[in-house]
């Protein structure tokens, strides 16, 4: 509907604000209201309906109504063809959301069988690895399905895939057992129970081929990212860069696990951050956090040393669009470490950015996460007590005046970092403090913020919450744009629900462009996905013990002392810890010591594993590959042997190579 001519940019913005608090079930209701209103050219009733549904302040309603009436002097008659186009788009979006929720239900169903002996024993050597396994049903992609540039332009060569199996990818840090297996029992359990959903994934992909064929579009990937880093997807393809992909660092995962939010990153850029490469570590962590945000989120980045300032030339938060994220990432990369350490000014500037954004109602309307990174003690400005007083005062102000819950996440970087003040700040505001060694993983530590919100998102009115990602360019085929719809997965048998991971479905934008005659990069297209990403805000209602259990994931030192870690899962006082800390399956001896069906392709390069001649079912050495992609596998004299070994090969598992995920 935003493609209709009478909606100015300003009108769209105000309508977005008016509708911001509608729950997920009413999002398509807004579309229907606006379609009816447009058809009958009745602007005031439409504004009244929106205002009533959203229950927004009268001033906002007045502005929205005025803007709509300002456009009413220019009559427009929507053609039946326009209405049909919008209704068809709406039906596609509804189908995608319905599909991802059904997939979520299936993953939650199979999780209930995760500890059964049959689940674990049949999992032995029954999974396929995206870097080392050969696969049974491989076919060379047709040019009208997909073109992988590493293998050619599709005219004579392309890449192999298998539509009848799923594949698993794991970050290299998790594959610390023989043959590239994980050693963590919980990751093994995740591989085994998610394998039970494979028949559903295969059948769904087959149904998707039939549905998308009427738009002359190939269905894209369906996948599951576990909270521990395991990634399973269909169709099966080979990973281009093995061990690099981590689903927990992708926008579709964070959006579905945390909901809409305002995020303020506060980065220490004092001179001591030059030690032990801390400045670069902090910048890369901040960049990763920014990159995982979506159009449903707002973001600001504050740099502080002797004084603090908001980077990017902004004085308030901005929507996390692709362009805004690129702008912030460029600014983060340009940060330099110098000067003293002024905590007070850092928090003052961070809260000011929040205040300006909330006052103009330009926020997500949901929870606020403030992520504070430092390696030092206060060396300039007001001292510890005044800093903590400022933080407590502002947190209380936002809660009472604006009904906004602000959670402070503090991170102490390196062995010599201040622990006392940063921990006091977190504990005094029901926040989370995490110490990170110089050799530790700051990015993983900073994921604690979405884990907290994931718990809240599993309760209340968000049962059917889905998240959408702004249309983006898939890695393969180059230049092809798509989007992702995702939904969080929980064990709902415990309270609070235990967050398990995220299911997601990719789709190409070709169908929308064909129906609407509109480019995927247009502002009208973005408006649709902004509206779709609206959800009820996660309500964080944890007991002190439950919150301390979440802190315990960062080590016992990170707890605030309200509960004993030895009590986890053992006393009535902490009986709900099962929803925070996963319980292991009782029969650990049943866990398979090898997940992989085979590792026949171990050591072979990407193009050797995947490039094929059109119509073929095995890799071909005659396919063109760029010089820089000539792999370091067995030498050319072993070509005949390699051909036999790869006869049964199938390509697998993507991580950021072939799929858009």
ZICOR-V518717 format. One record per backbone hydrogen bond with DSSP energy under -0.5 kcal/mol. CO is the residue of the C=O (numbers start at 0). NH is the residue of the N-H. E is the energy in kcal/mol with one decimal. If there is no record, write none. Layout:
<<CO/NH/E> <CO/NH/E>>
//
This chain:
<<0/3/-1.8> <3/6/-1.3> <5/7/-1.0> <7/11/-2.4> <8/12/-2.0> <9/13/-2.2> <10/14/-2.7> <11/15/-2.1> <12/16/-1.8> <13/17/-2.7> <14/18/-2.1> <15/19/-0.7> <16/19/-0.8> <18/21/-1.9> <22/25/-1.6> <23/26/-1.5> <25/29/-1.7> <26/30/-1.2> <27/31/-2.2> <28/32/-2.6> <29/33/-2.6> <30/34/-2.4> <31/35/-2.7> <32/36/-2.7> <33/37/-2.3> <34/38/-2.4> <35/39/-2.3> <36/40/-0.7> <36/41/-1.7> <37/40/-0.5> <40/42/-0.7> <41/45/-1.1> <42/46/-2.1> <43/47/-2.4> <44/48/-2.5> <45/49/-2.2> <46/50/-2.6> <47/51/-2.6> <48/52/-2.4> <49/53/-2.5> <50/54/-1.8> <50/55/-0.9> <56/60/-1.9> <57/61/-2.7> <58/62/-2.2> <59/63/-2.5> <60/64/-2.8> <61/65/-2.6> <62/66/-2.5> <63/67/-2.1> <64/68/-2.8> <65/69/-2.1> <66/70/-0.8> <67/70/-1.0> <67/71/-0.5> <68/71/-1.0> <70/73/-1.5> <72/74/-0.8> <75/77/-0.6> <78/82/-2.0> <79/83/-2.3> <80/84/-2.2> <81/85/-2.3> <82/86/-2.4> <83/87/-2.0> <84/88/-2.3> <85/89/-2.5> <86/90/-2.0> <87/91/-1.9> <88/92/-2.5> <89/93/-2.5> <90/94/-2.1> <91/95/-2.3> <92/96/-2.3> <93/97/-2.6> <94/98/-2.6> <95/99/-2.3> <96/100/-1.9> <97/101/-2.0> <98/102/-2.2> <99/103/-2.1> <100/104/-2.2> <101/105/-1.8> <102/106/-2.2> <103/107/-2.5> <104/108/-1.9> <105/109/-2.4> <106/110/-1.5> <107/111/-0.9> <108/111/-0.7> <109/112/-1.7> <110/113/-2.1> <112/115/-1.4> <115/119/-1.8> <116/120/-2.9> <117/121/-2.2> <120/123/-1.1> <122/125/-1.5> <126/596/-3.5> <127/167/-2.6> <128/132/-1.7> <129/238/-2.3> <131/600/-3.0> <131/601/-0.6> <134/137/-0.5> <138/160/-2.1> <141/144/-2.0> <141/145/-2.2> <146/148/-0.7> <147/150/-1.9> <147/151/-0.6> <148/151/-0.5> <155/613/-2.4> <156/153/-1.2> <157/611/-2.9> <158/140/-3.1> <160/138/-2.3> <161/164/-0.5> <161/234/-0.5> <161/235/-3.1> <166/232/-2.0> <167/129/-2.2> <168/230/-1.8> <170/173/-2.2> <170/174/-0.5> <171/174/-1.2> <173/175/-1.1> <173/182/-0.6> <176/179/-1.0> <176/180/-0.6> <177/180/-1.2> <180/176/-2.4> <183/187/-1.9> <184/188/-2.5> <185/189/-2.2> <186/190/-2.2> <187/191/-2.0> <188/192/-2.9> <189/193/-2.0> <190/194/-1.1> <191/195/-0.7> <192/195/-0.8> <193/196/-1.3> <194/197/-1.7> <196/200/-2.1> <197/201/-2.5> <198/202/-2.4> <199/203/-2.5> <200/204/-2.1> <201/205/-1.9> <202/206/-2.1> <203/207/-2.5> <204/208/-1.9> <205/209/-1.3> <206/210/-2.1> <207/211/-2.9> <208/212/-1.1> <209/213/-0.5> <210/213/-0.9> <211/214/-1.5> <211/216/-2.0> <212/215/-1.5> <220/505/-2.9> <221/233/-2.2> <222/503/-2.5> <223/225/-0.6> <223/231/-2.4> <224/501/-2.6> <225/228/-1.8> <229/225/-2.7> <230/168/-2.6> <231/223/-2.7> <232/166/-2.2> <233/221/-2.3> <235/161/-1.8> <239/241/-0.5> <240/243/-1.2> <242/171/-2.5> <245/248/-2.0> <246/249/-1.7> <249/252/-0.8> <249/253/-2.1> <250/254/-2.8> <251/255/-1.3> <252/256/-1.7> <253/257/-1.4> <254/258/-1.9> <259/366/-0.5> <260/262/-0.5> <260/297/-2.1> <261/368/-3.1> <262/264/-0.5> <262/299/-1.9> <263/265/-0.5> <263/370/-2.8> <264/266/-0.5> <264/301/-3.4> <265/372/-2.9> <266/303/-2.3> <268/337/-3.0> <269/272/-1.8> <270/273/-1.8> <271/274/-1.7> <272/278/-2.1> <273/276/-1.0> <274/277/-2.2> <276/280/-2.0> <277/281/-2.8> <278/282/-2.4> <279/283/-2.5> <280/284/-2.1> <281/285/-2.5> <282/286/-2.6> <283/287/-2.2> <284/288/-2.3> <285/289/-2.6> <286/290/-2.6> <287/291/-1.2> <288/291/-0.6> <289/292/-1.4> <293/296/-2.3> <293/319/-0.6> <296/319/-2.3> <297/262/-2.7> <298/317/-2.4> <299/264/-2.5> <300/310/-2.3> <301/266/-3.1> <302/308/-2.3> <303/268/-3.4> <304/341/-1.9> <306/304/-2.4> <308/302/-2.6> <308/310/-0.5> <309/312/-0.5> <310/313/-0.5> <317/298/-2.4> <318/320/-2.2> <320/324/-2.6> <321/325/-2.2> <322/326/-2.1> <323/327/-2.3> <324/328/-2.6> <325/329/-2.2> <326/330/-1.8> <327/331/-2.7> <328/332/-2.4> <329/333/-1.0> <331/334/-1.8> <335/337/-0.6> <338/270/-2.4> <339/341/-0.5> <340/342/-0.7> <340/378/-2.3> <340/379/-1.7> <341/345/-1.5> <342/346/-2.4> <343/347/-2.3> <344/348/-2.5> <345/349/-2.0> <346/350/-2.7> <347/351/-1.7> <348/352/-2.0> <349/353/-1.7> <350/354/-2.7> <351/355/-2.5> <352/316/-0.7> <352/356/-1.7> <353/357/-2.8> <354/358/-2.6> <355/359/-1.2> <356/361/-2.4> <357/360/-1.6> <366/261/-2.5> <367/369/-0.5> <367/406/-2.8> <368/263/-2.7> <368/370/-0.6> <369/371/-0.7> <369/408/-3.2> <370/265/-3.2> <370/372/-0.6> <371/410/-2.7> <372/267/-1.5> <373/412/-2.9> <382/386/-2.1> <383/387/-2.4> <384/388/-2.2> <385/389/-2.4> <386/390/-2.4> <387/391/-2.5> <388/392/-2.4> <389/393/-2.5> <390/394/-2.6> <391/395/-2.2> <392/396/-2.2> <393/397/-2.5> <394/398/-1.6> <395/399/-2.6> <396/400/-2.8> <396/401/-0.6> <397/401/-1.1> <397/403/-2.3> <398/402/-0.7> <402/404/-0.5> <403/405/-0.6> <404/367/-2.7> <404/406/-0.5> <405/407/-0.5> <406/369/-2.5> <406/408/-0.6> <407/409/-0.6> <407/431/-1.8> <408/371/-3.1> <409/433/-2.5> <410/373/-2.2> <410/412/-0.6> <411/413/-0.6> <411/435/-3.0> <413/416/-1.3> <418/422/-2.1> <419/423/-2.2> <420/424/-2.6> <421/425/-1.7> <422/426/-2.9> <423/427/-2.3> <424/428/-0.7> <425/428/-0.9> <425/430/-3.8> <426/429/-0.9> <431/409/-2.0> <433/411/-1.7> <435/413/-3.3> <436/439/-1.6> <439/441/-0.9> <440/444/-1.9> <441/445/-2.3> <442/446/-0.5> <443/446/-1.0> <444/447/-1.4> <445/448/-1.2> <446/449/-0.6> <446/450/-1.5> <447/451/-1.7> <448/452/-1.5> <449/453/-2.2> <450/454/-1.2> <451/455/-1.2> <452/456/-2.5> <453/457/-0.9> <454/457/-0.6> <455/458/-1.5> <455/538/-0.7> <458/461/-0.9> <461/464/-1.9> <466/485/-2.4> <471/473/-0.6> <471/481/-2.6> <473/478/-0.6> <476/479/-2.0> <479/473/-2.7> <480/508/-2.3> <481/471/-2.8> <482/506/-2.1> <483/468/-1.7> <484/504/-2.3> <485/466/-2.6> <486/502/-2.3> <488/499/-3.0> <488/500/-1.2> <489/491/-0.9> <490/493/-0.8> <490/497/-1.9> <496/498/-0.6> <497/490/-2.4> <499/226/-2.7> <500/488/-2.9> <501/224/-3.0> <502/486/-2.3> <503/222/-2.5> <504/484/-2.1> <505/219/-0.6> <506/482/-2.5> <507/510/-0.6> <508/512/-2.5> <509/513/-2.5> <510/514/-2.4> <511/515/-3.0> <512/516/-2.0> <518/521/-1.8> <521/525/-1.7> <522/526/-2.3> <523/527/-1.4> <524/528/-1.3> <525/529/-2.1> <526/530/-2.1> <527/531/-2.1> <528/532/-1.2> <530/533/-1.5> <537/539/-0.6> <538/540/-1.0> <542/546/-2.4> <543/547/-2.1> <544/548/-2.0> <545/549/-1.7> <546/550/-2.0> <547/551/-1.8> <548/552/-0.6> <549/552/-1.0> <550/553/-2.4> <551/554/-2.2> <554/557/-1.6> <555/558/-1.4> <557/432/-0.5> <563/566/-2.0> <564/567/-1.4> <566/569/-2.8> <566/570/-1.4> <570/573/-0.9> <571/574/-1.3> <573/568/-0.8> <573/576/-2.0> <574/577/-0.8> <575/578/-1.9> <576/579/-2.1> <576/580/-3.0> <579/581/-0.6> <585/587/-0.9> <586/589/-1.9> <587/590/-1.4> <593/124/-2.6> <594/125/-0.8> <594/126/-2.3> <598/601/-1.5> <600/603/-2.1> <604/608/-1.6> <605/609/-1.7> <606/610/-2.0> <609/159/-1.8> <610/619/-2.3> <611/157/-2.6> <612/615/-2.8> <615/139/-1.8> <619/622/-1.0> <625/628/-1.8> <626/629/-1.5> <634/637/-1.8> <635/638/-1.9> <637/641/-2.7> <638/642/-2.4> <639/643/-1.7> <640/644/-2.5> <641/645/-2.5> <643/646/-1.3> <644/647/-0.6> <645/648/-2.0> <653/656/-2.6> <658/474/-0.5>>
//
